[in-house]
Amino acid sequence: MTIRSAKTRLPRARLVALLSLVALLVAVIFAVGMATSSASDKAVGTTVVVPVTGMSCVSCAATIKRTVKNIDGVSNVEVSLAARTMRVTYTPARVSPDRIVAAVNALGYQAGTPVEAK
């Protein structure tokens, strides 16, 4: 009875080890894919600076940043409450500056004309 029990546990242990290995490989592939995606977005990305009026607190700036960052094609957003601007890096093939401005305006702020960053 002990031998039989040991035989049934051995395949389970191998199965657990195999599943762990598969999970690890999937995690590595996902991480590499994300790193490649981020690098390619930045390589072909365009950065613009957009004036934003109507921001009065850190919460306003955080709301704008979160909203713009969630737009498909936007890879980076920096919002400056002091300067009343946002700096956005995006992939032109996936999103336009007009879409970014419209998203900010929809929140109730007034986004100005985007100017390409130097």
C-alpha positions in Angstrom: 0.0 0.0 0.0 2.9 2.4 0.7 4.5 1.6 -2.6 1.3 2.3 -4.5 0.8 5.6 -2.7 4.4 6.6 -3.6 3.8 5.8 -7.2 0.7 8.0 -7.4 2.5 10.9 -5.7 5.5 10.8 -8.0 3.4 11.8 -11.1 1.7 14.5 -9.1 5.0 16.0 -8.0 6.2 16.0 -11.6 3.0 17.6 -12.7 3.3 20.3 -10.1 6.9 20.9 -11.2 5.9 21.0 -14.8 3.1 23.5 -14.2 5.5 25.6 -12.1 8.0 25.6 -15.0 5.3 26.6 -17.5 4.1 29.4 -15.3 7.6 30.7 -15.0 8.1 30.6 -18.7 4.9 32.4 -19.4 5.9 35.1 -16.9 9.3 35.5 -18.6 7.8 35.7 -22.0 5.2 38.3 -20.8 7.9 40.4 -19.2 10.1 40.3 -22.3 7.1 41.2 -24.4 6.2 44.2 -22.2 9.8 45.4 -22.2 9.9 45.2 -26.0 6.5 46.9 -26.3 7.6 49.8 -24.1 10.9 50.1 -25.9 9.3 50.2 -29.3 6.6 52.7 -28.2 9.4 55.0 -27.0 11.5 54.5 -30.1 8.8 55.7 -32.4 7.0 57.9 -30.0 6.4 61.6 -30.3 6.4 63.9 -27.3 4.3 67.0 -27.0 3.8 69.6 -24.3 0.2 70.7 -23.8 -0.9 73.6 -21.6 -3.8 72.8 -19.3 -5.9 75.3 -17.4 -8.3 74.6 -14.7 -6.0 72.4 -12.5 -6.0 73.7 -9.0 -4.6 70.8 -6.9 -2.6 67.6 -7.0 -5.8 65.6 -7.4 -6.6 67.4 -10.6 -3.1 66.6 -12.0 -3.4 63.0 -10.9 -6.8 62.7 -12.6 -5.5 64.1 -15.9 -2.4 61.9 -15.7 -4.4 58.7 -15.1 -6.9 59.5 -17.8 -4.3 60.3 -20.5 -2.1 57.3 -19.5 -5.1 55.0 -20.1 -5.4 56.1 -23.7 -4.2 53.4 -26.1 -1.0 54.6 -27.7 0.2 56.8 -24.8 3.4 55.6 -23.3 4.3 58.3 -20.8 2.5 61.3 -19.1 4.0 63.9 -16.9 1.7 66.6 -15.5 3.1 69.7 -13.9 0.7 71.6 -11.6 3.1 74.4 -11.1 3.7 75.0 -14.9 0.1 74.0 -15.8 1.3 71.7 -18.5 1.4 68.0 -19.4 4.1 66.3 -21.3 2.8 63.3 -23.3 4.8 60.7 -25.2 2.6 58.8 -27.6 2.7 56.6 -30.8 1.3 58.6 -33.7 0.0 55.5 -35.5 -2.2 54.7 -32.5 -3.4 58.0 -31.1 -3.5 61.7 -32.2 -2.9 64.8 -30.1 -6.5 65.8 -30.8 -7.7 62.6 -29.0 -5.4 63.4 -26.0 -6.7 67.0 -25.9 -10.3 65.8 -26.1 -9.8 63.4 -23.2 -8.6 66.3 -21.0 -11.4 68.6 -22.1 -13.9 65.9 -21.3 -12.7 66.0 -17.7 -13.7 69.7 -17.5 -10.2 71.1 -17.9 -9.1 73.2 -20.9 -6.2 71.7 -22.9 -4.4 74.0 -25.3 -2.6 73.4 -28.5 0.0 70.6 -28.3 3.5 71.7 -29.1 6.2 69.2 -30.1 8.8 68.9 -27.3 12.4 69.6 -28.0 
